[in-house]
Amino acid sequence: MRLTVVLLAAQTALRISPRLLTSKAAALRTPRPDPQRRFRTMETSEDPQDPQNDVNKSESDVNAPSEPREPTEESQRSLDAPAEPGLMPGETVVREGKAVILFPNANEVFYNPVQEFNRDLTCAVVTEFAREVLAQRGVRIVVPGETDRVVVRLADERNGGEGEGEGEERREEFRTAPVGKRCEEGLRVLEGLAASGLRSVRFSLEVPGLKSVTANDCSAKAAALIARNAAHNNVTHLLEASQRDASMLMYEARGKKECYDVIDLDPYGSPAPFLDAAVQAVSEGGLLCITCTDMAVMAGNSGETCYSKYGSVSIKSKYCHEMALRIILHSLDQRANVYQRYIEPLLSVSVDFYIRVFVRVRTGQAKVKNSASKQAVVYNCVGCGAFHLQRMGKRISQGKHMKYSAATGPPVGLNCEHCGQRYQLGGPLWAEPIHDTEFVQKVLAAVSGNPSRFGTSKRIEGVLSMVTEELQDVPLYYVLDQLSSTVHCNTPSMLQFRSALLHAGYRVSFSHACKNAVKTDAPAGVLWDVMRCWEKSNPVKRERLSETSPALRILSTEPTLQASFDVRDDANPQSRKRHLTRFQENPQANWGPKARAKAGGGVSSELEDRRKQFQGKRKTQITDSAQLKNFPCKKFRKGCCTYGEKCCYSHDPQHLTSQEEKME
């Protein structure tokens, strides 16, 4: 009786839901995927970014529920496609370059999409560095999408005059190093502060000629995430995850034959604690890639803190971004000198909210003696902004020998000769060229010839084009807006001002660090002569100028140079004529540094309040001068306000007390 009831129930279920039977039968006919094909291999020609290639999943991945997730601000490159294999709850997928990174939504591991330009530029520089180094070892790198280059060994160039047949035989000796393959003669790369391992994964997938990549982070969660991302991108044969203190890891590598050929340090904040170990752990002629994001310190807001970290005093000035580059180069060279080593800058850029330098480190006791003459202190006028550099040392060539002596100075008096104001003293800083133009041109040619390789190729091309146009032997720069503001006159066009300097027989260029920069070998007196000539056709009301203002002092002097403002063809550089992406606008709100990663994830409410404190402060400008009475007078608080009751700011003690409480 019971068996009959069961059979009748089964027949009824089959009549009620025939679709269920059809779907189950179709599932049984579908072959079960091989668990070994869970990750795509590097030998296949499938595109790792193609969602159609994600059919090779394990049974657990097929049966796992995959709910669609909204893309967060930190993962602007998140997929709307099906879930990736191995994706855990609370994680998202970040695509950048050829890398596919599993990333937690919570702020447990640091990631900033803003620095995609930083990572793209680093891949381009390391690729060109590998091309130069491996060519000397008989290895030719192969970059996808790049036309073949004829590579000749240095020995072949020196032995010029050999037959073509011998030359062809020598070219055949070169072994090729493709992307994603281990090269025994290749470079050993260390990323000391890897976080999610995105940069190291991109090295493994996009930079050819690598022997190994070590992605290190002191965080256990970060190290575990690096290992997962390495397996997810099938680069475990190249990439090794490490959970160590970055300094100790580099200290252990010093003095060994297997030093790191490339060391990349991109910390959250200052790289100062890692520089001493880095200059020792890098191999002879190796490459250091350093990022600094503590721009408030390096740009002059806290000169004493800058000295404690980098051994240099930063000052507030219009050229603060280039000065920051020269401060970190000075610090690197000074720390390398302790170990009879010195640096050769290849590329130094100031972009967005950080600076990035690429330097080679070499060893040589004789070369180290030149370092003193490569450093300088800067005298900056607080009134008109004129600056003068004073070298720390002096060297004179005497045939095969070099004579070293102390530098003489100072180059200025107690007060500025142009406006009569006092000087500030900053530095020491690196006073030699901050770029290797020949190397930068090679990187530029590779990027412009293969624009589909990077997502920020247009910006890289624009920045590097400006770098090649800069005057390499002229440290720092002036800003045209500041020159006009000092004398309170209308601003001439950039082409007119540049043409005036060219007509006077001086060189002039832009700077990648500032849009309105004027980098020139003309002395400050010539610049003020040009502004005096411009003021004659755009007169300033002298009666409105204060007797102690720099403008009255400068304009009271007759110009010794008669400037011509006729626009010249060579006043407009090629990067400007071609309308390259030189200074891009911020693509989204809150563009800049992100919150530091923490164990529990998330961002504290205090940090969010500080971030929003000054948002939009320029949009609500004060139009009525009576509203200024609501703000305390800073000069009155210091005891130097001379306006008395006529002052447009408040001298009320209550306002001063509330302001001091806010500052505390």
C-alpha positions as CSV (number, residue, x, y, z in Angstrom):
1,M,0.0,0.0,0.0
2,R,2.8,2.5,0.9
3,L,4.7,1.6,-2.3
4,T,1.6,2.4,-4.4
5,V,1.2,5.8,-2.7
6,V,4.8,6.7,-3.4
7,L,4.6,5.8,-7.0
8,L,1.4,7.8,-7.5
9,A,3.1,10.9,-5.8
10,A,6.1,10.6,-8.1
11,Q,3.9,10.4,-11.2
12,T,1.9,13.5,-10.0
13,A,5.2,15.5,-9.4
14,L,6.4,14.6,-12.9
15,R,3.2,15.8,-14.5
16,I,3.1,19.0,-12.5
17,S,6.7,20.2,-13.1
18,P,8.1,18.8,-16.3
19,R,10.4,21.8,-16.7
20,L,12.2,20.7,-13.6
21,L,12.9,17.3,-15.1
22,T,14.1,18.9,-18.4
23,S,16.5,21.3,-16.6
24,K,17.9,18.5,-14.4
25,A,18.4,16.3,-17.5
26,A,20.2,19.1,-19.3
27,A,22.5,19.6,-16.3
28,L,23.3,15.9,-16.3
29,R,24.2,16.0,-20.0
30,T,26.6,19.0,-19.4
31,P,30.1,17.7,-18.9
32,R,31.7,18.5,-15.6
33,P,34.6,21.0,-15.9
34,D,38.1,20.0,-15.0
35,P,39.1,21.5,-11.6
36,Q,42.6,21.9,-12.9
37,R,41.3,24.5,-15.4
38,R,40.0,26.8,-12.8
39,F,42.5,29.4,-13.7
40,R,43.6,30.3,-17.2
41,T,47.2,29.5,-18.1
42,M,49.6,32.0,-19.7
43,E,50.1,29.7,-22.7
44,T,46.6,30.1,-24.0
45,S,45.7,32.8,-26.4
46,E,42.5,33.7,-24.6
47,D,42.1,37.2,-23.3
48,P,42.1,37.1,-19.5
49,Q,39.8,40.1,-19.4
50,D,37.1,38.5,-21.7
51,P,34.1,37.4,-19.5
52,Q,33.3,34.6,-22.0
53,N,36.5,32.9,-20.9
54,D,35.2,32.4,-17.4
55,V,33.3,29.2,-18.3
56,N,36.2,27.2,-16.9
57,K,35.1,27.2,-13.2
58,S,35.2,24.5,-10.6
59,E,31.9,22.8,-9.5
60,S,31.9,24.8,-6.2
61,D,32.2,28.1,-8.2
62,V,29.3,27.1,-10.5
63,N,27.0,26.3,-7.6
64,A,28.0,29.3,-5.5
65,P,25.5,32.1,-5.4
66,S,26.7,35.3,-7.1
67,E,24.7,38.4,-6.3
68,P,25.4,41.5,-8.3
69,R,27.3,44.2,-6.3
70,E,27.2,47.9,-6.8
71,P,30.6,49.3,-7.7
72,T,32.2,51.4,-4.9
73,E,34.3,54.5,-5.2
74,E,37.4,52.6,-4.5
75,S,36.7,50.1,-7.4
76,Q,35.7,52.3,-10.3
77,R,36.9,49.4,-12.6
78,S,34.6,46.8,-11.0
79,L,33.0,44.3,-13.3
80,D,29.3,44.2,-14.1
81,A,30.0,40.7,-15.6
82,P,29.6,37.3,-13.8
83,A,31.5,36.7,-10.6
84,E,35.1,35.7,-10.7
85,P,36.3,32.3,-9.4
86,G,37.4,32.4,-5.8
87,L,35.4,35.6,-5.1
88,M,34.5,35.7,-1.4
89,P,31.5,37.5,0.2
90,G,32.2,41.2,0.6
91,E,34.8,41.3,-2.3
92,T,34.8,43.0,-5.6
93,V,36.9,42.6,-8.8
94,V,39.2,45.4,-9.9
95,R,40.6,45.4,-13.5
96,E,43.6,47.5,-14.3
97,G,45.8,46.8,-17.3
98,K,46.0,43.0,-17.7
99,A,45.5,42.3,-14.0
100,V,42.3,41.1,-12.4
101,I,42.4,41.7,-8.7
102,L,40.2,40.4,-6.0
103,F,39.7,43.2,-3.6
104,P,37.7,43.6,-0.3
105,N,35.1,46.3,-0.3
106,A,36.0,47.3,3.3
107,N,39.1,49.4,3.8
108,E,41.2,46.6,5.1
109,V,43.8,46.6,2.3
110,F,44.8,49.9,0.7
111,Y,43.9,50.6,-2.9
112,N,43.6,53.9,-4.8
113,P,42.4,54.0,-8.4
114,V,43.8,57.5,-8.8
115,Q,47.3,56.1,-9.0
116,E,46.7,54.1,-12.2
117,F,48.8,56.7,-14.0
118,N,51.6,56.0,-11.4
119,R,51.4,52.2,-12.1
120,D,51.2,52.6,-15.9
121,L,54.2,54.9,-15.9
122,T,56.2,52.5,-13.7
123,C,55.5,49.6,-16.0
124,A,56.7,51.7,-19.0
125,V,59.9,52.8,-17.2
126,V,60.7,49.3,-15.9
127,T,60.2,47.9,-19.3
128,E,62.6,50.3,-20.9
129,F,65.1,49.7,-18.1
130,A,64.8,45.9,-18.6
131,R,65.4,46.5,-22.4
132,E,68.7,48.3,-21.7
133,V,70.0,45.9,-19.0
134,L,69.0,42.7,-20.7
135,A,70.4,43.8,-24.0
136,Q,73.9,43.7,-22.4
137,R,73.1,40.1,-21.2
138,G,72.2,38.9,-24.7
139,V,68.4,39.0,-24.1
140,R,65.8,40.8,-26.2
141,I,62.5,41.6,-24.6
142,V,59.2,41.2,-26.5
143,V,56.4,43.6,-25.7
144,P,52.9,42.8,-27.1
145,G,51.8,45.3,-29.7
146,E,55.3,46.8,-30.1
147,T,57.1,46.7,-33.5
148,D,60.3,44.7,-33.5
149,R,63.4,46.7,-32.7
150,V,66.9,45.9,-34.0
151,V,69.0,45.4,-30.8
152,V,72.8,45.5,-31.1
153,R,75.2,44.6,-28.4
154,L,77.6,47.2,-27.1
155,A,80.5,44.9,-28.2
156,D,79.1,44.9,-31.8
157,E,79.0,48.7,-31.9
158,R,82.6,48.9,-30.7
159,N,83.7,46.3,-33.2
160,G,82.2,48.2,-36.1
161,G,83.4,47.2,-39.6
162,E,82.7,43.5,-39.3
163,G,80.9,41.7,-42.1
164,E,77.2,41.5,-42.4
165,G,77.2,37.8,-41.9
166,E,79.0,38.1,-38.6
167,G,76.6,40.8,-37.5
168,E,73.6,38.5,-38.4
169,E,75.1,35.7,-36.4
170,R,75.5,37.9,-33.4
171,R,71.9,39.0,-33.6
172,E,70.8,35.4,-33.6
173,E,72.6,35.0,-30.3
174,F,70.0,37.1,-28.6
175,R,67.4,35.1,-26.6
176,T,63.9,36.5,-26.4
177,A,62.0,37.2,-23.2
178,P,58.2,37.4,-23.7
179,V,55.7,38.8,-21.2
180,G,54.6,36.4,-18.4
181,K,57.5,34.0,-18.8
182,R,60.4,33.5,-16.3
183,C,63.7,34.7,-17.7
184,E,66.8,33.2,-15.9
185,E,68.9,36.2,-16.9
186,G,66.1,38.6,-16.0
187,L,65.5,41.2,-13.3
188,R,64.6,40.6,-9.7
189,V,61.9,43.0,-8.6
190,L,60.8,43.9,-5.1
191,E,57.6,45.8,-4.2
192,G,58.2,46.5,-0.6
193,L,54.7,47.8,0.3
194,A,52.5,45.8,-2.0
195,A,49.0,46.0,-0.3
196,S,46.8,44.1,-2.7
197,G,49.7,43.2,-5.0
198,L,48.1,44.9,-8.0
199,R,51.4,46.5,-9.0
200,S,53.3,43.3,-8.7
201,V,50.7,41.4,-10.7
202,R,50.9,44.0,-13.4
203,F,54.7,43.6,-13.5
204,S,54.3,39.9,-13.9
205,L,51.7,40.2,-16.7
206,E,53.0,43.3,-18.6
207,V,56.8,43.7,-18.1
208,P,58.9,41.1,-20.0
209,G,62.4,39.9,-18.9
210,L,61.7,39.3,-15.2
211,K,63.2,36.5,-13.2
212,S,61.1,37.0,-10.0
213,V,58.8,39.5,-8.4
214,T,58.5,39.7,-4.6
215,A,55.4,41.4,-3.3
216,N,55.9,42.2,0.3
217,D,53.6,43.6,3.0
218,C,53.7,43.5,6.7
219,S,49.9,42.9,7.0
220,A,48.8,39.3,7.2
221,K,45.6,40.1,5.3
222,A,47.5,41.9,2.6
223,A,49.9,39.0,2.2
224,A,47.1,36.5,1.9
225,L,45.4,38.6,-0.6
226,I,48.6,38.9,-2.7
227,A,48.9,35.1,-2.8
228,R,45.3,34.8,-3.9
229,N,45.7,37.4,-6.6
230,A,48.9,35.8,-7.9
231,A,47.1,32.4,-8.2
232,H,44.0,34.1,-9.7
233,N,46.2,35.7,-12.5
234,N,48.3,32.6,-13.0
235,V,51.6,34.3,-12.1
236,T,52.7,32.1,-9.2
237,H,55.7,31.1,-11.3
238,L,56.9,34.7,-11.2
239,L,55.3,36.4,-8.2
240,E,56.1,35.4,-4.6
241,A,54.0,36.8,-1.7
242,S,56.0,37.9,1.4
243,Q,54.9,39.0,4.9
244,R,57.9,40.8,6.3
245,D,59.0,44.2,7.5
246,A,60.1,46.0,4.3
247,S,63.2,47.4,5.8
248,M,64.4,44.1,7.3
249,L,63.7,42.4,4.0
250,M,65.9,44.9,2.2
251,Y,68.6,44.9,4.8
252,E,68.9,41.1,4.5
253,A,69.4,41.4,0.8
254,R,72.3,43.9,1.0
255,G,75.7,42.6,0.0
256,K,74.4,39.5,-1.6
257,K,74.9,38.5,-5.2
258,E,71.2,38.1,-5.6
259,C,70.3,41.8,-4.9
260,Y,67.1,43.3,-6.3
261,D,67.5,44.9,-9.7
262,V,64.3,47.0,-9.2
263,I,62.9,48.2,-5.9
264,D,59.5,49.9,-5.9
265,L,58.4,51.8,-2.7
266,D,54.9,53.4,-2.8
267,P,54.1,54.0,0.9
268,Y,51.1,55.6,2.5
269,G,52.9,58.9,3.4
270,S,56.6,59.3,3.6
271,P,59.2,56.7,2.3
272,A,61.9,58.1,4.6
273,P,62.0,55.1,6.9
274,F,62.8,52.8,4.0
275,L,65.4,54.8,2.0
276,D,68.5,53.7,3.9
277,A,67.7,50.0,3.4
278,A,66.7,50.6,-0.3
279,V,69.9,52.2,-1.4
280,Q,71.8,49.2,0.0
281,A,69.5,46.4,-1.2
282,V,69.4,47.5,-4.9
283,S,72.0,46.0,-7.2
284,E,74.8,47.8,-9.0
285,G,73.1,50.1,-11.5
286,G,69.7,49.0,-10.2
287,L,66.5,51.0,-10.3
288,L,64.8,52.6,-7.4
289,C,61.2,53.8,-7.9
290,I,60.1,56.0,-5.0
291,T,56.7,57.7,-4.3
292,C,56.1,60.5,-1.8
293,T,52.5,61.5,-0.8
294,D,53.4,63.7,2.2
295,M,53.3,66.8,0.0
296,A,52.2,69.0,2.8
297,V,55.5,68.4,4.5
298,M,57.6,68.6,1.4
299,A,55.8,71.7,0.0
300,G,56.7,74.0,2.9
301,N,53.8,73.6,5.4
302,S,56.2,72.0,8.0
303,G,59.8,72.7,7.2
304,E,61.1,71.3,10.5
305,T,59.3,68.0,9.8
306,C,60.7,67.9,6.3
307,Y,64.2,68.3,7.8
308,S,63.7,65.5,10.3
309,K,62.6,63.1,7.5
310,Y,64.7,64.2,4.5
311,G,67.5,66.3,5.9
312,S,66.2,69.4,4.0
313,V,64.1,72.4,5.0
314,S,61.2,73.0,2.7
315,I,59.8,76.6,2.2
316,K,56.5,77.9,0.9
317,S,57.0,79.0,-2.7
318,K,55.4,78.7,-6.1
319,Y,58.1,76.2,-7.2
320,C,57.4,74.0,-4.2
321,H,56.5,70.9,-6.3
322,E,59.8,70.9,-8.1
323,M,61.6,71.6,-4.9
324,A,59.9,68.6,-3.4
325,L,61.4,66.5,-6.2
326,R,64.8,67.9,-5.5
327,I,64.5,67.3,-1.8
328,I,63.8,63.6,-2.2
329,L,66.7,63.3,-4.7
330,H,69.0,65.0,-2.2
331,S,67.9,62.6,0.5
332,L,68.4,59.6,-1.7
333,D,71.9,60.7,-2.7
334,Q,72.9,61.6,0.8
335,R,71.9,58.2,2.2
336,A,73.6,56.4,-0.7
337,N,76.9,58.4,-0.1
338,V,77.2,56.7,3.3
339,Y,77.8,53.4,1.5
340,Q,80.1,54.9,-1.3
341,R,77.1,54.9,-3.7
342,Y,75.5,57.7,-5.7
343,I,72.3,58.2,-7.7
344,E,71.6,59.0,-11.4
345,P,68.0,60.4,-11.8
346,L,66.2,59.0,-14.8
347,L,62.8,60.5,-14.4
348,S,61.2,62.7,-11.7
349,V,57.6,63.8,-12.0
350,S,55.1,65.7,-9.8
351,V,51.5,64.7,-10.6
352,D,48.2,64.9,-8.8
353,F,48.9,64.8,-5.1
354,Y,52.3,63.0,-5.1
355,I,55.8,62.9,-6.5
356,R,57.5,60.0,-8.2
357,V,61.2,59.5,-8.9
358,F,63.1,56.8,-10.8
359,V,66.8,56.7,-10.1
360,R,69.7,54.4,-10.8
361,V,72.1,53.6,-7.9
362,R,75.8,53.0,-8.7
363,T,78.9,52.5,-6.6
364,G,82.1,54.6,-6.9
365,Q,84.2,56.3,-4.3
366,A,85.6,58.9,-6.7
367,K,82.1,59.8,-8.0
368,V,80.8,60.2,-4.5
369,K,83.1,63.1,-4.0
370,N,81.1,65.0,-6.6
371,S,78.0,64.9,-4.5
372,A,78.7,67.9,-2.4
373,S,78.8,70.1,-5.5
374,K,75.5,68.6,-6.7
375,Q,73.6,70.0,-3.7
376,A,72.6,73.6,-3.1
377,V,70.7,75.8,-0.7
378,V,68.1,78.3,-2.0
379,Y,67.6,81.9,-1.0
380,N,63.9,82.9,-1.6
381,C,62.7,86.5,-1.3
382,V,59.5,86.7,0.7
383,G,58.5,89.9,-1.1
384,C,58.9,89.3,-4.8
385,G,59.7,85.6,-5.0
386,A,63.1,86.0,-6.6
387,F,65.4,83.1,-5.7
388,H,69.1,82.3,-5.9
389,L,70.9,79.0,-5.5
390,Q,74.2,78.5,-3.6
391,R,76.1,75.3,-4.2
392,M,77.3,73.3,-1.1
393,G,80.6,72.5,-2.7
394,K,83.0,73.4,-5.5
395,R,84.9,71.3,-7.9
396,I,87.4,72.3,-10.6
397,S,88.8,70.0,-13.3
398,Q,92.6,70.0,-13.5
399,G,93.4,67.6,-16.4
400,K,92.8,64.0,-15.2
401,H,92.3,65.1,-11.6
402,M,89.5,67.0,-9.9
403,K,90.1,69.6,-7.2
404,Y,87.4,70.0,-4.5
405,S,87.0,73.0,-2.2
406,A,84.3,74.7,-0.1
407,A,81.9,77.0,-2.0
408,T,82.0,80.7,-1.5
409,G,79.0,82.9,-0.8
410,P,76.4,84.0,-0.1
411,P,75.1,85.1,-3.6
412,V,72.8,87.7,-2.1
413,G,72.8,90.5,0.5
414,L,70.8,90.8,3.6
415,N,67.8,92.2,1.7
416,C,66.5,91.6,-1.8
417,E,68.0,94.0,-4.4
418,H,64.7,94.2,-6.3
419,C,62.1,94.8,-3.5
420,G,64.1,95.3,-0.3
421,Q,62.4,92.4,1.5
422,R,64.2,89.6,3.5
423,Y,65.3,86.2,2.3
424,Q,64.2,82.7,3.4
425,L,66.8,79.9,3.4
426,G,65.7,76.5,2.2
427,G,67.4,73.2,1.3
428,P,69.8,71.7,0.8
429,L,68.3,70.2,-2.4
430,W,69.5,68.4,-5.6
431,A,70.7,71.1,-8.0
432,E,71.6,68.8,-11.0
433,P,69.3,67.6,-13.7
434,I,66.3,65.6,-12.4
435,H,65.7,63.7,-15.7
436,D,67.8,61.7,-18.2
437,T,66.4,63.1,-21.4
438,E,67.7,60.2,-23.6
439,F,66.1,57.6,-21.4
440,V,62.8,59.6,-21.2
441,Q,62.7,59.9,-25.0
442,K,63.0,56.1,-25.2
443,V,60.1,55.6,-22.8
444,L,58.1,58.2,-24.7
445,A,58.7,56.5,-28.0
446,A,57.7,53.2,-26.6
447,V,54.4,54.5,-25.2
448,S,53.4,56.6,-28.2
449,G,54.2,53.8,-30.5
450,N,52.0,51.4,-28.6
451,P,49.1,53.5,-27.2
452,S,46.8,50.6,-26.5
453,R,49.2,49.1,-23.9
454,F,48.1,51.5,-21.0
455,G,44.9,53.1,-20.1
456,T,46.6,56.4,-19.4
457,S,48.8,56.5,-22.5
458,K,47.7,59.9,-23.6
459,R,48.6,61.5,-20.3
460,I,51.9,59.7,-20.1
461,E,52.7,61.0,-23.6
462,G,51.8,64.5,-22.6
463,V,53.8,64.5,-19.3
464,L,56.9,63.0,-20.8
465,S,56.7,65.4,-23.8
466,M,56.8,68.3,-21.4
467,V,59.7,66.6,-19.5
468,T,61.8,66.4,-22.6
469,E,61.1,70.1,-23.3
470,E,62.3,71.3,-19.9
471,L,65.6,73.1,-19.4
472,Q,67.5,70.4,-17.6
473,D,70.3,72.7,-16.3
474,V,67.9,75.3,-14.8
475,P,66.7,74.4,-11.3
476,L,63.2,75.6,-10.1
477,Y,61.0,78.1,-11.9
478,Y,58.9,81.3,-11.7
479,V,55.1,81.5,-12.1
480,L,53.7,84.1,-14.5
481,D,50.7,84.8,-12.3
482,Q,52.9,85.5,-9.3
483,L,55.1,88.0,-11.3
484,S,52.0,89.9,-12.3
485,S,50.4,89.8,-8.9
486,T,53.6,91.2,-7.3
487,V,53.4,94.4,-9.4
488,H,49.6,94.5,-9.4
489,C,49.3,94.6,-13.2
490,N,47.5,92.7,-15.8
491,T,49.0,89.4,-16.8
492,P,50.6,89.1,-20.3
493,S,49.9,86.0,-22.3
494,M,52.3,83.1,-21.8
495,L,53.5,83.4,-25.4
496,Q,54.2,87.1,-25.1
497,F,56.2,86.7,-22.0
498,R,58.2,83.7,-23.3
499,S,58.8,85.7,-26.6
500,A,60.2,88.6,-24.6
501,L,62.7,86.4,-22.9
502,L,63.7,84.7,-26.2
503,H,64.1,88.2,-27.9
504,A,66.4,89.1,-25.0
505,G,68.7,86.1,-25.8
506,Y,67.7,83.8,-22.9
507,R,66.3,80.3,-22.9
508,V,62.8,79.5,-21.6
509,S,60.6,76.4,-21.1
510,F,57.5,75.2,-19.3
511,S,57.6,72.8,-16.4
512,H,55.4,69.7,-16.0
513,A,55.0,70.5,-12.3
514,C,53.0,73.8,-12.9
515,K,50.8,75.0,-15.7
516,N,52.0,78.6,-15.7
517,A,55.6,77.9,-14.9
518,V,58.4,79.9,-16.5
519,K,61.7,78.0,-16.3
520,T,64.5,80.2,-17.7
521,D,68.2,80.9,-17.3
522,A,67.4,84.7,-17.2
523,P,68.3,86.3,-13.9
524,A,65.5,87.8,-11.7
525,G,66.5,91.3,-12.8
526,V,65.7,90.5,-16.4
527,L,62.2,89.2,-15.5
528,W,61.4,92.3,-13.6
529,D,62.6,94.4,-16.5
530,V,60.2,92.6,-18.8
531,M,57.4,93.2,-16.3
532,R,58.3,96.9,-16.1
533,C,58.1,97.2,-19.8
534,W,54.7,95.4,-19.8
535,E,53.5,97.8,-17.0
536,K,54.2,100.8,-19.2
537,S,51.6,99.7,-21.7
538,N,49.3,98.4,-18.9
539,P,49.8,101.1,-16.2
540,V,49.2,100.6,-12.5
541,K,47.8,103.3,-10.3
542,R,50.8,104.1,-8.2
543,E,48.8,106.1,-5.6
544,R,47.1,102.9,-4.5
545,L,50.4,101.1,-3.7
546,S,51.7,101.0,-0.2
547,E,55.1,102.7,0.4
548,T,56.5,99.4,1.7
549,S,55.0,97.2,-1.0
550,P,57.4,95.3,-3.3
551,A,55.4,96.6,-6.3
552,L,56.3,100.2,-5.7
553,R,59.9,99.4,-5.2
554,I,60.1,97.4,-8.4
555,L,58.2,99.8,-10.6
556,S,60.1,102.8,-9.3
557,T,63.2,101.5,-11.1
558,E,63.6,102.1,-14.8
559,P,64.1,99.0,-16.9
560,T,67.6,98.5,-18.4
561,L,66.2,96.1,-21.0
562,Q,63.6,97.1,-23.6
563,A,61.5,94.0,-24.0
564,S,59.8,93.1,-27.2
565,F,56.5,91.2,-26.9
566,D,56.2,90.2,-30.5
567,V,55.2,86.5,-30.5
568,R,57.8,84.1,-31.9
569,D,57.2,80.7,-33.4
570,D,59.6,79.0,-31.1
571,A,57.8,80.4,-28.0
572,N,55.1,77.7,-28.4
573,P,56.5,74.3,-27.7
574,Q,55.4,71.2,-29.6
575,S,53.5,69.7,-26.6
576,R,51.3,72.8,-26.5
577,K,50.9,72.9,-30.3
578,R,49.8,69.3,-30.5
579,H,47.3,69.8,-27.6
580,L,48.6,66.9,-25.6
581,T,47.1,66.0,-22.3
582,R,49.5,67.9,-20.0
583,F,47.4,69.0,-17.0
584,Q,44.2,67.0,-16.8
585,E,41.2,68.0,-14.7
586,N,40.1,65.9,-11.8
587,P,37.7,63.3,-13.2
588,Q,35.6,62.8,-10.1
589,A,34.9,64.3,-6.7
590,N,37.2,63.8,-3.7
591,W,40.0,63.1,-6.2
592,G,43.2,62.6,-4.2
593,P,44.6,60.5,-1.4
594,K,42.4,57.8,0.1
595,A,42.1,56.8,3.8
596,R,44.7,54.6,5.3
597,A,43.8,50.9,5.5
598,K,43.0,49.5,8.9
599,A,42.3,46.1,10.3
600,G,38.6,46.4,10.8
601,G,38.0,48.2,7.5
602,G,35.9,51.3,6.9
603,V,36.7,54.9,7.3
604,S,36.4,56.8,10.6
605,S,33.8,59.5,10.9
606,E,36.4,61.9,12.1
607,L,38.4,61.5,8.9
608,E,35.2,62.0,6.9
609,D,34.5,65.2,8.8
610,R,38.0,66.6,8.2
611,R,37.7,65.7,4.5
612,K,34.5,67.6,4.1
613,Q,35.5,70.6,6.2
614,F,36.9,72.7,3.3
615,Q,35.0,71.1,0.4
616,G,33.5,73.9,-1.7
617,K,35.0,76.7,0.3
618,R,35.8,78.6,-2.9
619,K,32.3,78.3,-4.2
620,T,30.8,80.5,-1.4
621,Q,33.0,83.5,-1.8
622,I,32.5,86.6,0.3
623,T,31.1,89.5,-1.8
624,D,30.3,92.0,1.0
625,S,33.3,93.4,2.8
626,A,31.1,93.8,6.0
627,Q,31.1,90.0,6.3
628,L,34.8,90.1,6.9
629,K,34.1,91.4,10.4
630,N,33.1,87.9,11.3
631,F,36.7,86.7,10.9
632,P,39.5,87.5,13.4
633,C,42.5,89.6,12.2
634,K,45.6,87.5,12.1
635,K,47.9,90.5,12.2
636,F,46.1,91.9,15.3
637,R,46.6,88.6,17.1
638,K,50.4,88.8,16.3
639,G,50.4,92.5,17.4
640,C,51.4,94.0,14.0
641,C,48.1,95.3,12.6
642,T,48.5,99.0,11.7
643,Y,45.0,99.7,10.5
644,G,43.3,100.0,13.9
645,E,39.6,100.6,13.7
646,K,39.8,100.8,9.9
647,C,40.7,97.2,9.6
648,C,38.1,95.2,7.7
649,Y,38.7,92.2,10.0
650,S,37.6,91.8,13.6
651,H,39.7,92.8,16.6
652,D,37.1,91.4,19.0
653,P,38.8,89.3,21.7
654,Q,36.0,86.8,21.6
655,H,36.7,86.1,17.9
656,L,40.3,85.8,18.6
657,T,39.7,83.4,21.5
658,S,37.4,81.2,19.5
659,Q,39.9,81.0,16.6
660,E,42.7,79.9,19.0
661,E,40.4,77.2,20.5
662,K,39.8,75.9,16.9
663,M,43.5,75.9,16.2
664,E,44.1,73.9,19.4
